[in-house]
Amino acid sequence: MTRGLAIADAIVGVGAIVKFWRGLSELECLEAPRASTTQPTVALLVPLLDERAYVESIVSNLLSLDYDTSLLRVVLITSEVEGDGNDSTHAVCRRAIESSNARNIVLLHAPVGSPQRKATQLNFALEHLAAQPPDWVGVYDADSTPDPRSLTELAARARVEPWVQVFQQSPIYLNRWTERDRWMRAEAVLQSARSLCVEAPRIRRSGSKQSPGYYYLIGHGQFFKYDLIAKCRFPVEPVIDDLPLGKALAAANIPAGALSTRDFCTVPTQVSTFVRQSEIWFAGHIDLRSVRRTRETLDGTSRLPFKVVAGALSDVVPWAARLPHLVLTALASVPPRGSLIRLLRHLGVLTLETYLEHRVVRRVGQPIPGWRPTWVLRPAVKSLGALTCLARAFIGRPTLLQKTPR
């Protein structure tokens, strides 16, 4: 076991260096967003549930996008699950639209679906769009603050890369920084670094016409050609729709592209909520049955290519193994039969990884404070969500979706 732990430390350490160094080098080569002489029509969908406090900000943020308003529709989707009383999100949306005087905002009130999911609201909005289909459909969350140039870059990229049918922005989770405790600030920084150096480069390398690689999507800052998403729709069976949808598109060899503009958003407010969010994400990662079903609607086959299975394993195995690895290393380091040097070496690997992640976010110009030693435990905390998901599956009580409080 001792030798196995040493090998695992080496793999994690080298992997962290290569992963973030490669991602950072790609970031430095990104071109600035360019303007386009032609602009497609775009519909931005915003599903809302118990998010009254975010309505005014998301309406303001989307109306501030640098884009021709005659080509842009903002579709707010509330749910009958919450009702439509005076203090409901639906009522707050109605008042925000009236005060904005904007003519390109549509408010929909989705009926209770079965199952009730974010995807249910999005599919309800797709039915509304069918009467006047846009060229592109985008999805943002209530806490999104997209770069004002987002749609300008989308138009430019769509013109020069017409074969790309999906675009994804990198989320930066630093909004409301002062309202988060030190643990959630660590999550904000480290998840932002993963978005920039792992997820974005992976999607960027999947823009090939001939052989798109493995990728998955993030549930906000994502854009689809209307014909594509109207055909496959957002999957409602899985606990979360974005991860299985992205993998199904990768399995069907649908090219994807990463935008250089970013979507600024938030992380949960508490560690317990973050663990729950990690559990939901992990459940979405391991749900390959939904990937098969979604791919079948795309091209008639449910077969999953090796790249998707291998890619999913490369994501979920290290994720779930982090906490057990730390615990086993600590137990194997107890004197007199063990050596504390082993534990210190493992903590050194975690320190290196979190330090590099911190430097990545600082390098792209985000004003955050210095690295904190307590951040080395964040991968283990995230691993707790994955282990919770596996434990639920083992006892026959699968993870159920509960909306993450912001």
C-alpha positions, 0 to 999 in steps of 0.5 A, a space after each residue: 500500500 505504501 508504494 501505491 500511495 507514493 505512486 498516486 502522489 507522483 501521478 497527482 503531482 505531475 498531473 497538476 503541474 502539466 494540467 495547469 501549465 498547459 492550460 495557462 499557456 493556452 490562456 495566454 494565446 487566446 485572441 481578444 473577442 472580435 466584432 462581426 459584420 453579420 449578427 445572428 438572432 439569439 435567444 437567452 434562456 434564464 430558468 429561475 426558481 426561488 431566486 427573487 434576489 437575483 432577478 434585477 441583476 440578471 435582467 440588467 446584466 443581459 440588457 447590458 450586453 453589447 448586441 443589437 436588441 432587435 436580434 436578441 430575446 431574453 426569456 425568463 422562465 419561472 415555475 408553477 412549483 413556486 407559484 405566482 404570488 406577489 412575493 414569488 420570483 414570477 411577480 418580481 420578474 414581471 415588475 423588473 420587466 415593467 421597470 426596464 421598459 425593454 421590449 425584447 424580454 419574454 416572461 414564461 411560467 412553466 407548468 409543473 413537470 415530471 420530473 421537475 428539473 431545470 431542463 423541464 423549464 428550458 424545454 418549455 421555453 424551446 416550445 415557445 421559441 418554435 414559433 419564431 426560431 432564433 439562430 442560437 439559443 443561450 443559457 444563463 443562470 440567475 447569478 450570471 454576469 456575462 462579459 458584455 462582449 459575449 454575444 459579439 464574440 459568439 457572432 464572430 466565431 459563428 461566422 468564421 467557424 460555421 461547423 461549430 454547433 456549440 459554444 461554452 464560456 468559462 465560468 469565473 466563480 468570484 462574484 459576491 466574494 466578500 459574502 463567502 467564508 474562507 472555505 468557499 473562497 477557496 472553492 471559488 478560486 480553485 473551481 475557476 482555475 479548473 474552468 480555465 485550465 481544464 474544461 475550456 482547453 478540453 472544449 477548445 480542442 473539440 472544435 475539429 470538423 473531423 474528430 471532435 474530442 471528449 468534452 462536457 458542458 457547464 449549465 450556464 454560458 452555453 450556446 447551441 444552434 437552435 436546430 441542434 438543441 431543438 432536436 435533442 432537447 435538454 435531458 430531463 431524466 438525469 439529476 443534472 442536464 448539462 454534463 450528460 448533454 455535453 458528453 452525448 454531443 461529444 459522443 455524436 462528434 458534434 464540434 464545440 468551441 470555447 469562447 474567450 469571454 467569461 461568465 462571472 457567477 458565484 459559489 454556494 454560501 456554505 460548505 454543506 451546500 457545496 458538498 451537496 452541489 459536488 454530489 449532484 455534479 458527480 451524479 451527473 458525471 457518472 450517469 452514462 445511461 442518460 448520455 446514451 439516450 440523448 445520443 440516440 435522439 441525435 443520430 439513432 445510436 446509443 453506443 458510447 465511444 471509447 473517448 467518452 468512457 475514458 474521459 468520464 473515468 478520468 474525471 470521476 476516479 480522481 474526484 472520488 479518490 481524493 479523500 480516501 487517498 488523504 485518509 489512507 496516507 495519514 493512517 500509513 504515516 502514523 509512527 512507529 510503523 509509518 513515517 510522517 514524511 509520507 503525509 508531508 509529501 502528500 500535503 506538499 502535492 496538494 499544496 502545489 496543486 492549489 498554489 498553481 490554481 491560485 496563480 492561474 486565477 491571479 494571472 488572468 487579472 482577477 483581484 483575489 488575496 494571497 493563497 491560504 494554507 487551508 486551501 489544501 483540504 479543498 479537494 478532499 472536501 469536494 471528494 466528500 460529495 462524490 463519496 456521498 453519491 456513491 454511498 447513496 447508490 450503494 444503498 439504493 437511494 440515488 441522489 435527488 436534485 435539490 436546487 443549490 442555494 446561492 
